[in-house]
Amino acid sequence: MDNSGINAEPNPDSNVKPKYRLNYFQVKAAHKHLNGVGLAQMTKHFLKVLRRRVEESPIGDQWTEMPDLFAFLQHEVFSAAVEALAGKFLLGQYSGFVDDFWEFDRSVPTLIKKLPRWLSPRPYRVRQRLLDAIKNWHKLAREHSDFTKVGPEDPEWDPYWGSKLMRARQDYSKGMHFMNEDALAAEDLGLIFAMNTNTVPAVAWFFIELYRDFNLLSRARVEVEAARRLATEPEQADLDILKLCSSPLLQSVYAETLRLRVALVVTRTPEHEDFRMGEWKFPKSRPIVFSSRSAGMNPQIWNAGTAENPHPLDQFWADRFLVYPNDPESGPSKKDPYFSGKPSSSNRTTGKPEMTPYFSMEKVAGGWIPYGGGQRMCPGRHFAKQEIVGAFAILFLNYDIELLTGQGWEPRPDMRFFPFGGLPPVGTIPFRIRRKKE
């Protein structure tokens, strides 16, 4: 067991040899290759692949009805994300990988119970197919590409391994006797799961909330159009992703989506001695568990609107993270109930604010923890944000989409997936789609 920690300096009571510090190498590689140049290249490839999928899609300029928006996004966004992460051949070798992955994802509440295989055999079979596909991909990639090429002069992405992160994971594992083919496949399945099980449901909620509110979608259109640019290279996406992800409204929709639709538990364990916080004492080696959903629903932290214009915390409010400079009631944090200011909330709901708003996390960062917190905060959070907002923009620019859910429909999260992360919507979401005319 690796008890050396994730810091460069191992825990003082650890006897793990430096070359076997798996947790440290995992975190180091993720932080190195999911930031800076590595992040830019992964996002570039994600947008490129998603755009290619749009161009190759049989969807034409006539309306086509489809049974479920979530299933459509699962297939399109996941396929682009996996190719950006792991190259062309993981999905290319096994065409059933996408469907098997989402069946595996739906099986997590069963697998986590550790039911025996004879009692629930199908989830284990699906998981094994995914692991076998990953092992076959590893074999092919090793035959055609050198995974030790992880230096600064080496390419950030290649068609066999995908991002440099995947090569780095192979490279640091090669001297660990316990990292055999089965272990390497399990590690990479875990990474693919972590990078998609929260993000893809978040993309779906992003679409649901925007496409069921015409005024909100019109406001989002302004920010997407502002981030468009002319492509100077054939493979270049026509989006300035940094400008897009800095847009106030899209950032607010993103943050509100994750506040409301991600429900995970953050765990910490005092490793060396008892931990004290106020009057509480947490014994050494006993886990401490707290819920991101409880934090995101805490009425002592969050702005829930006013008596005249309420925005309950269990409902989506696109403007929750926007501050309007002349509106003291705006912004994400709870307001002083005794403060009397000029109300202008009604302006915000119509998309006609009195002054230009800006995005803010002031006073609520401790309550917004969809990626965890501290040293162990998800290192892929920057890619996740660009993936969520970028996926919306690419599909929005290329397709007209209308929900066919009927009047009065209210989407609900599937709480069976608490506390595993992203909460998918309950049921199916019928919709129609067509390619936008030039």
C-alpha positions in Angstrom: 0.0 0.0 0.0 1.3 3.4 -1.0 1.1 5.6 2.2 3.8 8.0 1.1 1.3 10.8 0.2 1.2 13.1 -2.8 3.8 15.6 -1.9 7.3 15.6 -3.2 8.6 14.9 0.3 7.1 11.5 1.4 5.2 11.2 4.7 7.8 10.6 7.5 6.3 7.3 8.6 6.2 5.8 5.1 8.6 3.1 4.0 7.6 3.1 0.3 10.6 3.2 -2.0 10.8 6.4 -4.1 10.3 4.6 -7.4 7.1 3.0 -6.1 5.3 6.2 -5.0 2.4 5.7 -7.3 0.1 8.3 -5.8 2.7 11.0 -6.0 3.5 10.2 -9.7 -0.2 10.2 -10.6 -0.8 13.6 -9.1 2.4 15.1 -10.4 1.7 13.9 -14.0 -1.9 15.1 -13.9 -1.0 18.6 -12.7 1.8 18.9 -15.2 -0.1 17.7 -18.3 -3.5 19.1 -17.6 -2.3 22.7 -17.3 -0.5 25.1 -19.6 0.5 23.7 -23.0 -0.9 20.3 -22.2 -4.3 21.7 -21.4 -4.3 23.9 -24.5 -3.5 20.9 -26.7 -6.1 18.6 -25.2 -8.8 21.3 -25.6 -7.7 22.0 -29.1 -8.0 18.3 -30.0 -11.4 18.0 -28.2 -12.9 20.9 -30.2 -11.3 19.6 -33.4 -12.7 16.1 -33.0 -16.2 17.4 -31.9 -16.3 19.7 -34.9 -15.2 16.8 -37.2 -18.0 14.6 -35.8 -20.5 17.4 -36.6 -19.2 17.7 -40.2 -19.4 13.9 -40.6 -22.9 13.6 -39.0 -25.8 12.5 -41.2 -28.0 15.2 -39.6 -29.2 17.4 -42.3 -31.0 20.8 -42.5 -34.4 19.2 -42.0 -35.7 18.5 -38.5 -34.9 15.0 -37.2 -36.6 13.8 -34.0 -34.4 11.9 -31.5 -35.5 10.1 -28.4 -33.0 11.4 -25.8 -30.8 14.5 -25.7 -28.7 13.0 -22.9 -27.9 9.9 -24.9 -27.0 12.0 -27.9 -24.6 14.1 -25.9 -23.1 11.1 -24.1 -22.1 9.7 -27.5 -20.8 12.9 -29.1 -19.0 14.6 -26.2 -17.6 11.4 -24.7 -16.2 10.2 -28.1 -14.5 13.6 -28.6 -13.1 13.7 -25.1 -11.7 10.1 -25.2 -9.9 10.8 -28.5 -8.5 14.0 -27.1 -7.2 12.1 -24.0 -6.2 8.8 -25.5 -5.8 9.1 -29.2 -7.6 7.6 -32.2 -7.3 3.9 -31.6 -9.0 3.2 -28.3 -12.4 3.8 -29.8 -11.2 2.8 -33.3 -10.3 -0.7 -32.2 -13.5 -1.4 -30.3 -16.7 0.2 -31.7 -18.7 -0.8 -28.6 -16.6 1.1 -26.2 -18.9 4.1 -25.9 -22.0 2.1 -25.2 -20.2 -0.2 -22.8 -18.8 2.8 -20.9 -22.2 4.3 -20.3 -23.6 1.0 -19.3 -20.7 0.6 -16.9 -21.4 4.2 -15.6 -25.0 3.2 -14.9 -23.8 0.2 -13.1 -21.6 2.0 -10.6 -24.4 2.1 -7.9 -24.5 -1.7 -8.2 -20.7 -2.3 -8.4 -20.1 -0.1 -5.4 -22.1 -2.5 -3.2 -19.6 -5.2 -4.1 -22.4 -7.7 -4.9 -20.9 -11.1 -6.0 -20.6 -11.7 -9.8 -23.1 -14.6 -9.7 -25.7 -12.3 -8.3 -25.1 -9.4 -10.7 -22.9 -10.7 -13.6 -23.7 -8.1 -16.3 -21.8 -5.1 -14.8 -18.7 -7.2 -14.3 -18.9 -8.4 -17.9 -19.2 -4.9 -19.2 -16.3 -3.7 -17.1 -14.2 -6.6 -18.3 -14.9 -5.7 -22.0 -13.7 -2.1 -21.3 -10.6 -3.4 -19.6 -9.8 -5.8 -22.4 -10.3 -2.9 -24.9 -7.9 -0.7 -23.0 -5.3 -3.5 -22.8 -5.5 -4.1 -26.6 -5.1 -0.3 -27.1 -2.0 -0.3 -24.8 -0.5 -3.1 -26.9 -1.1 -1.4 -30.2 0.2 2.0 -28.9 3.4 0.4 -27.5 4.1 -1.2 -30.9 3.8 2.1 -32.8 4.8 4.9 -30.4 7.4 5.3 -27.7 5.7 6.2 -24.4 9.0 7.3 -22.9 8.9 10.5 -25.0 7.6 12.8 -22.3 10.2 15.5 -22.4 9.5 19.2 -23.1 10.7 18.8 -26.7 8.4 15.8 -27.4 4.9 16.3 -28.9 2.0 17.0 -26.6 -0.3 14.7 -28.5 0.2 11.7 -30.8 -2.5 9.5 -32.5 -1.6 6.4 -30.6 -1.4 7.5 -27.0 -3.3 10.8 -27.3 -2.2 13.4 -24.7 1.3 13.3 -23.2 -0.4 12.5 -19.9 -1.1 9.0 -21.1 2.5 8.5 -22.1 3.6 9.8 -18.7 1.4 7.4 -16.9 3.0 4.5 -18.8 6.5 5.9 -18.3 6.4 6.2 -14.5 4.7 2.8 -14.2 7.3 0.8 -16.1 9.5 0.3 -13.1 6.8 -0.8 -10.8 6.5 -4.5 -10.6 2.9 -4.3 -9.4 1.7 -2.3 -12.4 1.0 -5.2 -14.7 -1.3 -5.1 -17.8 -4.4 -5.5 -15.6 -3.4 -2.7 -13.2 -2.5 -0.3 -16.0 -5.9 -1.0 -17.7 -7.7 -0.5 -14.5 -5.9 2.8 -13.9 -6.8 4.2 -17.3 -10.4 3.1 -17.0 -10.5 5.0 -13.7 -9.1 8.1 -15.4 -11.6 7.9 -18.3 -14.4 7.4 -15.8 -13.2 10.4 -13.7 -13.0 12.7 -16.7 -16.4 11.9 -18.0 -18.8 10.8 -15.3 -19.2 14.4 -14.0 -18.5 16.4 -17.2 -20.9 14.8 -19.6 -24.0 15.0 -17.4 -22.9 18.7 -16.8 -22.9 19.3 -20.5 -26.4 17.8 -20.7 -27.7 20.1 -17.9 -26.1 23.0 -19.6 -28.1 22.2 -22.7 -31.3 21.5 -20.8 -31.3 24.8 -18.9 -30.4 26.9 -21.9 -32.7 25.3 -24.5 -35.8 25.4 -22.3 -35.4 29.2 -21.8 -35.5 31.2 -25.0 -34.4 34.4 -23.3 -31.5 32.7 -21.6 -30.4 31.1 -24.9 -30.5 34.5 -26.6 -28.3 36.0 -24.0 -25.8 33.0 -24.3 -25.8 33.5 -28.1 -24.3 36.9 -27.7 -21.4 35.6 -25.7 -20.8 32.6 -28.1 -20.8 34.9 -31.2 -18.4 37.3 -29.4 -15.9 34.4 -29.0 -16.0 33.3 -32.7 -13.0 34.0 -34.8 -12.0 33.2 -38.4 -10.1 29.9 -38.7 -6.7 30.5 -40.3 -5.9 26.7 -40.5 -8.0 23.9 -41.7 -7.9 22.1 -38.4 -8.5 25.1 -36.2 -11.8 25.5 -34.4 -13.5 28.8 -35.0 -13.7 29.6 -31.2 -11.5 31.6 -28.9 -11.9 29.1 -26.0 -10.3 31.3 -23.4 -12.6 34.2 -24.3 -15.6 31.9 -24.3 -14.8 30.5 -20.9 -14.3 34.1 -19.5 -17.8 35.2 -20.6 -19.8 36.2 -17.6 -23.1 34.5 -18.3 -21.6 31.3 -19.6 -19.4 31.1 -16.5 -22.4 31.7 -14.3 -24.4 28.9 -16.1 -21.4 26.6 -15.7 -20.9 27.3 -12.0 -24.7 27.0 -11.3 -24.9 23.8 -13.2 -22.1 22.2 -11.1 -23.4 23.7 -7.9 -26.8 22.1 -8.5 -26.1 18.9 -10.5 -22.9 17.5 -9.0 -23.2 15.5 -5.8 -20.1 13.9 -4.5 -18.5 13.3 -1.2 -15.1 14.7 -0.3 -13.1 12.5 2.1 -10.1 13.3 4.2 -8.3 11.2 6.8 -6.0 12.4 9.6 -2.9 10.4 8.8 -0.5 11.3 11.6 -2.4 12.4 14.7 -5.9 13.3 15.9 -7.3 16.4 14.1 -9.1 19.1 16.1 -11.5 21.7 14.7 -13.1 23.9 17.3 -14.8 21.6 19.8 -14.6 18.6 17.5 -11.9 15.9 17.5 -11.4 13.6 14.6 -9.4 10.5 15.5 -6.3 9.5 13.5 -7.0 7.1 10.6 -10.7 7.7 10.8 -12.2 9.1 7.6 -14.0 12.5 7.5 -16.7 12.7 4.9 -18.6 15.8 3.7 -21.0 16.3 0.8 -20.6 18.8 -2.0 -24.4 18.9 -2.4 -24.9 20.0 1.2 -22.3 22.7 0.7 -24.0 23.8 -2.5 -27.4 24.0 -0.8 -26.3 25.7 2.4 -28.7 28.6 3.0 -26.1 30.3 5.2 -23.8 30.7 2.2 -25.9 31.3 -0.9 -28.0 34.1 -2.4 -31.5 32.7 -2.8 -33.0 35.9 -4.2 -35.5 38.2 -2.4 -39.0 37.8 -1.1 -40.3 39.6 -4.2 -38.1 37.6 -6.6 -37.0 34.3 -4.9 -34.5 31.9 -6.4 -34.6 28.8 -4.2 -31.3 26.9 -3.9 -32.8 23.7 -5.3 -33.7 25.4 -8.5 -31.5 26.6 -11.4 -30.8 30.3 -11.6 -28.5 31.3 -14.4 -27.6 34.7 -12.9 -26.7 33.4 -9.4 -23.0 34.0 -9.9 -23.4 37.4 -11.6 -22.7 40.7 -9.9 -24.4 43.8 -11.3 -22.4 46.8 -10.0 -25.5 48.9 -9.2 -27.5 46.0 -7.7 -26.6 45.2 -4.0 -28.9 42.1 -4.2 -26.9 40.5 -6.9 -24.0 38.0 -6.6 -23.7 34.5 -5.3 -23.4 35.0 -1.5 -26.2 35.4 1.0 -27.2 39.0 1.6 -27.7 40.8 4.8 -31.5 40.6 5.4 -31.5 44.0 7.1 -29.9 45.7 4.1 -32.3 47.9 2.2 -31.2 48.5 -1.4 -32.8 49.3 -4.7 -34.1 46.0 -6.2 -33.3 45.3 -9.8 -33.6 41.5 -9.9 -36.4 41.7 -12.3 -34.1 43.3 -14.9 -31.7 40.4 -14.5 -34.4 37.8 -15.4 -35.3 39.6 -18.7 -31.7 39.9 -19.8 -31.7 43.7 -19.6 -29.5 44.6 -16.7 -28.9 48.2 -15.9 -25.2 47.7 -16.0 -22.9 45.0 -17.4 -22.4 42.2 -14.9 -19.3 40.3 -14.0 -18.8 36.7 -12.8 -17.9 36.3 -9.1 -17.2 33.5 -6.6 -16.7 35.9 -3.8 -17.6 34.5 -0.4 -18.8 31.2 -1.7 -15.7 29.4 -2.8 -15.9 27.1 0.2 -19.5 26.2 -0.7 -18.7 25.4 -4.3 -16.7 22.2 -4.3 -17.8 20.1 -7.3 -14.1 19.3 -7.8 -13.2 18.7 -4.2 -10.7 21.0 -2.5 -7.2 21.5 -1.3 -4.2 19.6 -2.6 -6.4 16.8 -3.9 -8.7 19.1 -5.9 -9.4 17.6 -9.3 -6.5 18.4 -11.6 -8.7 18.0 -14.7 -11.1 20.8 -13.6 -9.7 23.3 -16.2 -10.1 20.9 -19.1 -13.6 20.1 -17.8 -14.7 23.7 -17.9 -13.4 24.2 -21.4 -15.0 20.9 -22.5 -18.4 21.8 -21.0 -18.6 25.3 -22.4 -16.8 24.5 -25.6 -19.1 21.5 -26.3 -22.1 23.8 -25.9 -20.7 26.4 -28.3 -19.6 24.0 -31.0 -23.0 22.2 -31.1 -24.9 25.5 -30.7 -23.1 27.1 -33.7 -23.8 24.1 -35.9 -27.3 22.8 -34.9 -30.7 24.1 -34.1 -32.1 22.1 -31.2 -35.6 22.1 -29.7 -36.8 20.1 -26.7 -39.9 18.1 -27.2 -40.7 17.6 -23.5 -44.1 19.3 -23.4 -45.4 22.3 -21.5 -44.7 22.4 -17.8 -41.9 19.8 -17.9 -39.4 20.2 -15.1 -36.1 18.2 -15.3 -35.1 16.3 -12.2 -31.7 14.8 -11.2 -31.4 11.1 -10.7 -30.4 10.9 -7.0 -29.5 7.2 -7.3 -26.1 8.5 -8.4 -25.5 10.4 -5.2 -22.6 10.6 -4.1 -20.7 9.5 -7.2 -20.5 12.9 -8.9 -22.6 14.1 -11.8 -26.3 13.5 -11.5 -27.9 12.5 -14.8 -31.4 13.7 -15.6 -34.3 11.3 -14.8 -35.9 9.7 -17.8 -35.4 10.5 -21.4 -35.4 14.0 -23.0 -36.9 13.8 -26.5 -35.8 16.6 -28.9 -35.5 17.5 -32.5 -32.3 18.7 -34.3 -31.3 20.1 -37.7 -28.1 21.4 -39.1 -28.0 25.2 -39.3 -28.2 26.6 -42.7 -25.2 28.6 -43.9 
